[in-house]
C-alpha cells in the first residue's frame, strides 16, 4: 500500500527524467552558444541624422556605390565599406579606410555622414566602443 | 504512450519559456547617432521598454548643443568666441560655471593644461584646413598671452574679461563636459548605456550583453589607423559611470619639411609635446576630469606628479610610449589586455621612467 503511494507522487518515469535533463542540458548549451556567437556585421550609413543604407556586409555580393550628397561616394564590396570620395578638405573620412570589423566607424563631419558597423545578434565578442 | 507524449510536450514548453525569458532578460537595445561639436555622438542605450529613450536622446542632444553654443571656438556667436573677439563679453551662467571649473582644473594640474592657449593654437591652425608651423618670433610673442591670471570671471555680473591678446580655447574639455551632461541624464533615469563622443567613451550601468555585465572598450593603436585597436579595457560601470578620454599624438597632425607635428601643445613652449608618449588614456568617473587629465598628463609625461593627479581624481590611466612600451596604473591592471602583443608590451613604472 505504502509503495503504491510513492509511485503516484512522482508523475514521471525514470526515462522521462533522463529526457528532461537532456533537454535542459541542450537548452543551456544552445543559450551559451547564442551568447557567444557573432552573427555578422551590419553596416549603417547615416546622413544628417537619417539612416539611408543598412545591410549586412556579408550579404553584399556586388559592388554598391552610394552617393548621399554631391561629390561623396561610399563603396561597399567584399564585406567592406568605406568612403571612397569626398568633398571635405581634410579627407579624414577616406583615411579611415574600408571597414569590416564590428564597432568601427568612419565619419565625414563637414558633410554629416557616418558609416557605422554594428555586430548582429544580441551579444558579440567584440568591443562596445573604441576610445581614441 | 499518450500520457508520456503530453508530459514531453509540457517539458518542451517549459524549456522554451525558460529560454525565451533568459535570452530577452527584458532589455531593449536602442541606438542613436548625432553630430555635435564637430564630432559624432553614438549611443547604445539599454532599456526595459518603459522609458521614452527617443525623447531622452533629443533632450541630451539639445543640452550638448547648448553647451557647444556657449563654448565653441568656431561658432562666432558663442559666448567664448565673443569673449575672444572683444576681450570682454557678457556670458550666461553655464559658461561662468564651466570656466570656473576649467580654471580650477588648470591650476590643479600645474597649468600643464591652460585654457588661455587659444592664441597659440590659432597660430598652428590645427582645426583648419591649412595648419602650419608658426614663425619663432610670432610664437614667442603669442606665448606671452598664455596666462590664466589674465582671466577675470565675474560670476555676479555674468561676464568674462581677458588680458589683451588672450584667447580662450576649451577644445581639450568640451567633449568631456558633454560626456558629463550625457552621463547625468542617463544615470538620472537609471539606464545602462555606452556612448562614444569623438574619441571619448562613456559607459554607465551593467552591460546586458557583456560578460559579467562589463563593458569592453578598445584603445586605438597609436601607430595604426583610426579603427585599429592595440588593447582592450574591461570596465565595470555598475557602481557608477566611467569615462575614458584619450590624448594621442596621432590626432590632428600634419607634416612640414618631413617633420610630423601633432595638436597637443605644451603651454610653456608653444610647441607640440615631444616626450616619448604616443597616447594617454584616462579612466575616471567624470568626463570633464578625464579630458583634462589626459591632456595635462600627456604634456607632463609619466612621473610621480602625474600619478598623484590621477590618484586625487580617483582616476586610472594607460600610458603608451612611441617604442611600444605600455604602463598601466595599478587599478586597471586586472582590466587591461594588450591585443597586439607583437608591437606592444607592458612595463613597470621603473622601466617606463628610466
Interface residues (C-beta under 8 A of the other chain):
Chain A: X11 X12 X13 X16 X19 X20 X23 X24 X27 X30 X31 X34 X46 X49 X89 X90 X95 X96 X97 X99 X101 X103 X104 X105 X106 X107 X109 X112 X114 X116 X118 X122 X123 X124 X126 X127 X128 X129 X130 X131 X132
Chain B: X4 X7 X8 X11 X12 X15 X18 X19 X22 X23 X29 X31 X33 X34 X35 X38 X39 X40 X42 X44 X129 X194 X195 X196 X199 X200 X201 X203 X207 X209 X210 X215 X216 X217 X218 X219 X220 X225 X226 X227 X229 X232 X233 X244 X245 X246 X248 X250 X251 X281
